[in-house]
Amino acid sequence: MTQHTDHNLQLFERAKQVIPGGVNSPVRAFRAVGGTPRFITRAQGAYIWDANGQRYTDYIGSWGPMILGHGHPAVVEAVQKAVLEGFSYGAPTEREVELAEAILKLMPSMDMVRLVSSGTEAAMSTIRLARGATGRSKLIKFEGCYHGHADALLVKAGSGLATFGNPTSAGVPPEVVQHTLVLEYNNIAQLEAAFAEQGADIACLMMEPICGNMNFVRASIPFVKRCRELCTQYGALLVFDEVMTGFRVALGGAQSVYAQAIPGFEPDMTVMGKVIGGGMPLAAFGAKRAVMEHLAPLGTVYQAGTLSGNPVATACGLATLHAISQPGFYDDLSRKTRALISGLCQAAAAEGVPFCGDSEGGMMGFYLLDTLPQNYGQVMQSSNERFNQLFHSLLDRGVYIAPALYEAGFVSAAHTDDDIAATVAAAREVFKILSK
Ligand SMILES: *Cc1c(COP(=O)(O)O)cnc(C)c1O
């Protein structure tokens, strides 16, 4: 690393000339925290290296997919082998069938899946399918949950309950979101009122069961139970968006976690992404046979994709699913993630800094707050300024966490107990600064 040239800054300046904001997905731009995004040159295990040759312990993991850490040997081998057989055929392959079978075995709430290329595409297609299968137009989503950037989902709450949402992005006509009802997460009374008023018109309720897009917020068990009951009562489809939680919080996803507390619990539809591609562009959605048979070419709901079920991506996904299915994988991952959160809590407490956190499997969140928030409004009571200080002070110490306080974090199987201890030690220094 040279002392004089900041290669990240140079690349960022160059990138800004040719790519809007210098990035291909907004949160990468460090807008929320300020400063220069790190341009990554390589990654191995729990670490990434930037253009200056600086190493970081990576708690983003490509926003979730890298559950095995970077460059897992079995995954690399599977991808190398697949590449030699061709990149894409636009025709079916055995590997797609194998991946579909592997997913269905792990998540028995579904009978069939369709493979696509991104979580956005999977969520968007799920809504079309839910509408086609029910013959209804309306959908419920919750404030703070993210389901990709399809038009109908870029919505914030309207002025009152039972009014439909307002677009959160320019370019989304109000007519396009007029069927989307936005409710507060974990608010049972509001949910009941919405169903009482609109229930007969609701095609689906889409939720992140453990939300990772307003930092880390769990849906309470009574809330999930009520979502299930009301969907059943009114004939709406309950959609679990497990793009982040699927194969991340447990081998069977968040639905397996809630099924432990709510006997017999199942969502009607599931959206998947991130971990199932192991870092390659791959996502999926699935449901019971009766719902999935509405999809083309069997049914009248159209959905398609040139690169869907891509042979290299499916090889990567299959090798990843194989590795995470080994006995004890989630016990070990959960133990390390919990050790990190409890280490951070203790370090903050020792310096008198308000702090709390939570985790499930390899997914985690923490806050510069005394108690865990239950919804988006409470998450946003966190101080941006203090989070930014935490973020940059950790980055300076070689710890790479998400550059925004409303993002969850991820631990991989490649993180060692020593990595966790080193991160806690770095955080202790940072909490000293924050306590002043
Ligand atoms: C990441 C994410 C998406 C969108 O997936 P992309 O692959 O980025 O399009 C959808 N839903 C949830 C819950 C996510 O975390």
The ligand as an SDF file (V2000), in Angstrom:
LIG
                    3D

 15 15  0  0  0  0  0  0  0  0999 V2000
  -31.9950   -8.4070   -0.8960 C   0  0  0  0  0  0  0  0  0  0  0  0
  -33.4590   -8.5610   -0.7200 C   0  0  0  0  0  0  0  0  0  0  0  0
  -34.3450   -8.5170   -1.8110 C   0  0  0  0  0  0  0  0  0  0  0  0
  -33.9070   -8.1340   -3.1950 C   0  0  0  0  0  0  0  0  0  0  0  0
  -33.0080   -9.0410   -3.7370 O   0  0  0  0  0  0  0  0  0  0  0  0
  -32.0610   -8.5650   -4.9540 P   0  0  0  0  0  0  0  0  0  0  0  0
  -31.3450   -9.8090   -5.3490 O   0  0  0  0  0  0  0  0  0  0  0  0
  -31.1720   -7.4850   -4.3870 O   0  0  0  0  0  0  0  0  0  0  0  0
  -32.9350   -8.0290   -6.0190 O   0  0  0  0  0  0  0  0  0  0  0  0
  -35.6670   -8.8210   -1.5850 C   0  0  0  0  0  0  0  0  0  0  0  0
  -36.1210   -9.1200   -0.3570 N   0  0  0  0  0  0  0  0  0  0  0  0
  -35.3000   -9.1510    0.7120 C   0  0  0  0  0  0  0  0  0  0  0  0
  -35.8540   -9.5110    2.0440 C   0  0  0  0  0  0  0  0  0  0  0  0
  -33.9480   -8.8570    0.5700 C   0  0  0  0  0  0  0  0  0  0  0  0
  -33.1590   -8.8610    1.6560 O   0  0  0  0  0  0  0  0  0  0  0  0
  1  2  1  0
  2  3  1  0
  2 14  2  0
  3  4  1  0
  3 10  2  0
  4  5  1  0
  5  6  1  0
  6  7  2  0
  6  8  1  0
  6  9  1  0
 10 11  1  0
 11 12  2  0
 12 13  1  0
 12 14  1  0
 14 15  1  0
M  END
$$$$
